């Protein structure tokens, strides 16, 4: 089963790309590969650390149910199994404000 990875709005996509552009290129490649991998397995176990957030993180009017760890960065996302879409909401550097 293949999912498609999408951003819910162009504003979120622009913010994601802005944060991504400030990250070293080797980490950028890993982040983009992790997002591509979510299309085939939106809840990966094993090599990459995936976690269901409890409680979920509210981002604007959206709610991120999951996070994926890539180095010191976290991809906050949700999965719509019915429509087979992985919604990418945020890319954040791991710190105290990551899940706020």
DORO-985204 format. One record per residue: x, y, z of N, C-alpha, C, CB in turn. Coordinates in nm, 4 decimals. Glycine has a CB too. Example, Ala and Ser with C-alpha at 12.3 -4.5 7.8 and 13.67 -1.06 7.14 Angstrom:
residues 2
PT       npx       npy       npz      capx      capy      capz       cpx       cpy       cpz      cbpx      cbpy      cbpz
PT    1.3190   -0.5690    0.7800    1.2300   -0.4500    0.7800    1.3200   -0.3300    0.7800    1.1308   -0.4473    0.9046
PT    1.2850   -0.2250    0.7080    1.3670   -0.1060    0.7140    1.2900    0.0030    0.7870    1.4084   -0.0598    0.5725
//
This chain:
residues 100
PT       npx       npy       npz      capx      capy      capz       cpx       cpy       cpz      cbpx      cbpy      cbpz
PT    0.0842   -0.1169    0.0000    0.0000    0.0000    0.0000    0.0891    0.1237    0.0000   -0.0960   -0.0005    0.1214
PT    0.0680    0.2115   -0.0948    0.1479    0.3328   -0.1053    0.0659    0.4545   -0.0623    0.1998    0.3508   -0.2491
PT    0.1289    0.5394    0.0152    0.0692    0.6653    0.0584    0.1354    0.7770   -0.0209    0.0858    0.6874    0.2133
PT    0.0718    0.8933   -0.0235    0.1412    1.0080   -0.0811    0.1694    1.1064    0.0320    0.0567    1.0752   -0.1958
PT    0.2873    1.1669    0.0284    0.3275    1.2637    0.1305    0.2911    1.4030    0.0814    0.4807    1.2535    0.1618
PT    0.2185    1.4767    0.1628    0.1715    1.6094    0.1232    0.1793    1.7068    0.2403    0.0276    1.6018    0.0700
PT    0.1791    1.8340    0.2043    0.1670    1.9411    0.3025    0.0219    1.9890    0.2970    0.2694    2.0594    0.2740
PT   -0.0406    2.0183    0.4108   -0.1805    2.0596    0.4082   -0.2031    2.1969    0.3454   -0.2346    2.0597    0.5473
PT   -0.1048    2.2856    0.3524   -0.1195    2.4185    0.2910    0.0137    2.4624    0.2331   -0.1709    2.5228    0.3942
PT    0.0080    2.5589    0.1436    0.1323    2.6120    0.0856    0.2133    2.6890    0.1902    0.1007    2.7037   -0.0345
PT    0.1471    2.7479    0.2896    0.2177    2.8198    0.3962    0.3041    2.7224    0.4767    0.1168    2.8928    0.4894
PT    0.2477    2.6075    0.5110    0.3244    2.5071    0.5860    0.4382    2.4545    0.5007    0.2334    2.3906    0.6316
PT    0.4129    2.4333    0.3722    0.5194    2.3859    0.2837    0.6331    2.4875    0.2757    0.4639    2.3576    0.1434
PT    0.5993    2.6169    0.2666    0.7030    2.7214    0.2609    0.7850    2.7240    0.3900    0.6389    2.8600    0.2362
PT    0.7178    2.7118    0.5050    0.7896    2.7097    0.6327    0.8819    2.5888    0.6402    0.6907    2.7084    0.7505
PT    0.8331    2.4730    0.5950    0.9129    2.3518    0.5956    1.0367    2.3707    0.5089    0.8301    2.2320    0.5466
PT    1.0188    2.4221    0.3889    1.1313    2.4416    0.2972    1.2312    2.5443    0.3512    1.0802    2.4859    0.1599
PT    1.1812    2.6455    0.4208    1.2701    2.7463    0.4791    1.3572    2.6838    0.5881    1.1882    2.8641    0.5368
PT    1.2958    2.6045    0.6764    1.3725    2.5366    0.7806    1.4705    2.4389    0.7166    1.2785    2.4628    0.8793
PT    1.4250    2.3644    0.6160    1.5097    2.2665    0.5484    1.6310    2.3319    0.4838    1.4296    2.1915    0.4435
PT    1.6132    2.4501    0.4262    1.7243    2.5172    0.3583    1.8350    2.5606    0.4549    1.6725    2.6382    0.2828
PT    1.8027    2.5734    0.5828    1.9022    2.6136    0.6819    1.9761    2.4973    0.7471    1.8364    2.6944    0.7878
PT    1.9508    2.3771    0.6984    2.0106    2.2560    0.7550    2.1230    2.2094    0.6633    1.9037    2.1435    0.7736
PT    2.2303    2.1536    0.7186    2.3376    2.1014    0.6332    2.2834    2.0025    0.5292    2.4453    2.0332    0.7192
PT    2.3437    2.0057    0.4115    2.2929    1.9295    0.2975    2.2829    1.7790    0.3237    2.3809    1.9532    0.1786
PT    2.3786    1.7221    0.3952    2.3731    1.5775    0.4209    2.2522    1.5406    0.5067    2.5021    1.5307    0.4897
PT    2.2158    1.6273    0.6021    2.0972    1.6036    0.6848    1.9706    1.6282    0.6028    2.0987    1.6947    0.8106
PT    1.9731    1.7297    0.5141    1.8590    1.7542    0.4249    1.8255    1.6295    0.3457    1.8885    1.8708    0.3295
PT    1.9281    1.5650    0.2917    1.9075    1.4436    0.2123    1.8437    1.3333    0.2972    2.0413    1.3946    0.1532
PT    1.8884    1.3189    0.4209    1.8323    1.2173    0.5102    1.6864    1.2473    0.5431    1.9144    1.2085    0.6394
PT    1.6554    1.3748    0.5648    1.5177    1.4149    0.5956    1.4264    1.3866    0.4768    1.5115    1.5646    0.6333
PT    1.4699    1.4243    0.3586    1.3874    1.4010    0.2396    1.3718    1.2513    0.2130    1.4492    1.4707    0.1165
PT    1.4749    1.1729    0.2382    1.4640    1.0274    0.2211    1.3658    0.9696    0.3223    1.6024    0.9599    0.2363
PT    1.3684    1.0191    0.4460    1.2754    0.9721    0.5487    1.1313    1.0025    0.5085    1.3077    1.0371    0.6849
PT    1.1077    1.1202    0.4505    0.9730    1.1562    0.4061    0.9299    1.0654    0.2913    0.9675    1.3046    0.3625
PT    1.0202    1.0403    0.1978    0.9878    0.9490    0.0880    0.9566    0.8092    0.1418    1.1043    0.9426   -0.0134
PT    1.0308    0.7654    0.2421    1.0080    0.6329    0.3003    0.8717    0.6233    0.3698    1.1191    0.5999    0.3997
PT    0.8208    0.7359    0.4198    0.6885    0.7356    0.4830    0.5790    0.6955    0.3846    0.6575    0.8733    0.5413
PT    0.6029    0.7152    0.2549    0.5023    0.6802    0.1551    0.4769    0.5293    0.1509    0.5457    0.7296    0.0175
PT    0.5796    0.4513    0.1763    0.5608    0.3061    0.1755    0.5347    0.2506    0.3158    0.6833    0.2382    0.1152
PT    0.5777    0.3217    0.4183    0.5577    0.2766    0.5561    0.5417    0.3981    0.6474    0.6765    0.1874    0.6033
PT    0.4177    0.4468    0.6648    0.3969    0.5700    0.7428    0.4202    0.5559    0.8930    0.2582    0.6190    0.7210
PT    0.4321    0.4339    0.9396    0.4604    0.4115    1.0814    0.5790    0.3161    1.0933    0.3350    0.3543    1.1557
PT    0.6980    0.3648    1.0589    0.8144    0.2754    1.0534    0.8643    0.2326    1.1910    0.9266    0.3427    0.9790
PT    0.9073    0.1097    1.1971    0.9703    0.0587    1.3182    1.1099    0.0137    1.2800    0.8875   -0.0585    1.3827
PT    1.2009    0.0196    1.3718    1.3346   -0.0299    1.3437    1.4362    0.0809    1.3313    1.3340   -0.1109    1.2188
PT    1.4896    0.0997    1.2117    1.6034    0.1890    1.1890    1.5751    0.3335    1.2304    1.6428    0.1852    1.0431
PT    1.4617    0.3873    1.1917    1.4295    0.5268    1.2244    1.3335    0.5296    1.3425    1.3676    0.6006    1.1016
PT    1.3545    0.6237    1.4335    1.2686    0.6312    1.5499    1.1404    0.7066    1.5181    1.3417    0.6975    1.6654
PT    1.0301    0.6356    1.5283    0.8979    0.6899    1.5039    0.8233    0.6812    1.6360    0.8224    0.6132    1.3883
PT    0.7388    0.7768    1.6639    0.6662    0.7736    1.7897    0.5304    0.8367    1.7713    0.7444    0.8452    1.9003
PT    0.4297    0.7714    1.8290    0.2983    0.8335    1.8331    0.2998    0.9331    1.9478    0.1836    0.7270    1.8501
PT    0.2608    1.0556    1.9196    0.2660    1.1617    2.0204    0.1446    1.1531    2.1112    0.2733    1.3008    1.9536
PT    0.1700    1.1628    2.2411    0.0625    1.1579    2.3377    0.0868    1.2638    2.4433    0.0508    1.0179    2.4011
PT    0.0168    1.3741    2.4444   -0.0939    1.4054    2.3543   -0.0435    1.4521    2.2184   -0.1837    1.5121    2.4159
PT   -0.1310    1.4496    2.1177   -0.0931    1.5005    1.9861   -0.0545    1.6483    1.9940   -0.2080    1.4809    1.8859
PT    0.0256    1.6931    1.8972    0.0722    1.8316    1.8958   -0.0140    1.9119    1.7989    0.2227    1.8399    1.8561
PT   -0.0720    2.0215    1.8494   -0.1522    2.1083    1.7631   -0.0616    2.2067    1.6921   -0.2603    2.1832    1.8444
PT   -0.0746    2.2135    1.5596    0.0015    2.3058    1.4755   -0.0979    2.3801    1.3890    0.1084    2.2309    1.3882
PT   -0.1199    2.5065    1.4212   -0.2218    2.5841    1.3526   -0.3545    2.5131    1.3767   -0.1906    2.5993    1.1984
PT   -0.4318    2.4829    1.2722   -0.5582    2.4116    1.2928   -0.5422    2.2611    1.2730   -0.6649    2.4650    1.1978
PT   -0.4184    2.2138    1.2604   -0.3899    2.0728    1.2353   -0.3337    2.0060    1.3598   -0.2920    2.0577    1.1187
PT   -0.3389    1.8747    1.3624   -0.2888    1.7984    1.4763   -0.1913    1.6931    1.4258   -0.4055    1.7324    1.5556
PT   -0.0694    1.6978    1.4763    0.0313    1.5981    1.4422    0.0210    1.4829    1.5410    0.1744    1.6596    1.4430
PT   -0.0037    1.3641    1.4891   -0.0162    1.2456    1.5727    0.1178    1.1726    1.5901   -0.1194    1.1512    1.5130
PT    0.2128    1.1991    1.4981    0.3367    1.1233    1.4960    0.4575    1.2142    1.4794    0.3332    1.0205    1.3849
PT    0.5728    1.1610    1.5199    0.6975    1.2294    1.4920    0.7979    1.1258    1.4455    0.7494    1.3068    1.6166
PT    0.8862    1.1705    1.3569    0.9927    1.0856    1.3067    1.1236    1.1557    1.3345    0.9757    1.0551    1.1549
PT    1.2153    1.0847    1.3950    1.3453    1.1420    1.4306    1.4441    1.1191    1.3174    1.3989    1.0808    1.5625
PT    1.5078    1.2284    1.2752    1.6164    1.2221    1.1773    1.7283    1.3084    1.2339    1.5705    1.2715    1.0322
PT    1.8272    1.2444    1.2963    1.9344    1.3195    1.3617    1.8770    1.4041    1.4738    2.0094    1.4083    1.2603
PT    1.9115    1.5323    1.4751    1.8599    1.6252    1.5768    1.7309    1.6936    1.5326    1.9648    1.7308    1.6092
PT    1.6681    1.6443    1.4277    1.5464    1.7047    1.3748    1.4292    1.6097    1.3888    1.5651    1.7444    1.2284
PT    1.3102    1.6685    1.3971    1.1877    1.5912    1.4087    1.0924    1.6344    1.2974    1.1225    1.6098    1.5492
PT    1.0347    1.5356    1.2317    0.9302    1.5595    1.1327    0.7990    1.5293    1.2036    0.9493    1.4707    1.0015
PT    0.7116    1.6279    1.2139    0.5820    1.6096    1.2790    0.4778    1.5891    1.1695    0.5454    1.7325    1.3710
PT    0.4014    1.4798    1.1812    0.3096    1.4449    1.0732    0.1891    1.3675    1.1242    0.3818    1.3638    0.9674
PT    0.0938    1.3452    1.0346   -0.0231    1.2637    1.0640   -0.0485    1.1732    0.9444   -0.1481    1.3522    1.0960
PT   -0.1255    1.0682    0.9669   -0.1543    0.9708    0.8621   -0.3052    0.9611    0.8450   -0.0929    0.8314    0.8958
PT   -0.3508    0.9735    0.7214   -0.4910    0.9521    0.6865   -0.4966    0.8190    0.6125   -0.5499    1.0713    0.5987
PT   -0.5277    0.7113    0.6857   -0.5288    0.5783    0.6260   -0.6401    0.5626    0.5221   -0.5443    0.4732    0.7343
PT   -0.7510    0.6290    0.5456   -0.8637    0.6174    0.4528   -0.8279    0.6697    0.3137   -0.9848    0.6934    0.5073
PT   -0.7635    0.7868    0.3095   -0.7243    0.8470    0.1798   -0.5803    0.8146    0.1423   -0.7423    0.9990    0.1843
PT   -0.5077    0.7435    0.2303   -0.3682    0.7030    0.2100   -0.2779    0.8236    0.1844   -0.3581    0.6046    0.0930
PT   -0.2844    0.9180    0.2789   -0.2036    1.0402    0.2715   -0.1264    1.0561    0.4021   -0.2930    1.1659    0.2442
PT    0.0008    1.0919    0.3895    0.0814    1.1317    0.5047    0.0903    1.2835    0.4981    0.2257    1.0631    0.5045
PT    0.0343    1.3501    0.5997    0.0362    1.4959    0.6049    0.1596    1.5404    0.6823   -0.0939    1.5519    0.6703
PT    0.2477    1.6158    0.6173    0.3682    1.6689    0.6810    0.3346    1.8084    0.7346    0.4899    1.6738    0.5797
PT    0.3467    1.8272    0.8665    0.3095    1.9542    0.9278    0.4268    2.0416    0.9653    0.2283    1.9292    1.0481
PT    0.5375    1.9820    1.0076    0.6479    2.0657    1.0545    0.7788    1.9879    1.0548    0.6185    2.1198    1.1948
PT    0.8860    2.0625    1.0425    1.0216    2.0122    1.0601    1.0828    2.1005    1.1677    1.1062    2.0146    0.9243
PT    1.1234    2.0394    1.2770    1.1767    2.1180    1.3887    1.3046    2.0569    1.4416    1.0737    2.1289    1.5011
PT    1.3944    2.1454    1.4818    1.5156    2.0998    1.5485    1.4764    2.0587    1.6896    1.6271    2.2110    1.5496
PT    1.5301    1.9505    1.7363    1.4976    1.8972    1.8676    1.5445    1.9921    1.9768    1.5603    1.7592    1.8867
PT    1.4514    2.0443    2.0525    1.4795    2.1276    2.1691    1.3550    2.1297    2.2577    1.5211    2.2731    2.1266
PT    1.3533    2.2126    2.3590    1.2408    2.2163    2.4515    1.1099    2.2583    2.3855    1.2717    2.3094    2.5646
PT    1.1163    2.3372    2.2782    0.9951    2.3851    2.2116    0.9488    2.3005    2.0954    1.0166    2.5221    2.1639
PT    1.0116    2.1880    2.0721    0.9797    2.1061    1.9561    0.8337    2.0657    1.9512    1.0656    1.9835    1.9551
PT    0.7768    2.0272    2.0628    0.6400    1.9719    2.0634    0.5362    2.0702    2.1156    0.6357    1.8461    2.1472
PT    0.5663    2.1997    2.1033    0.4688    2.3017    2.1458    0.4130    2.3717    2.0262    0.5319    2.4035    2.2412
//
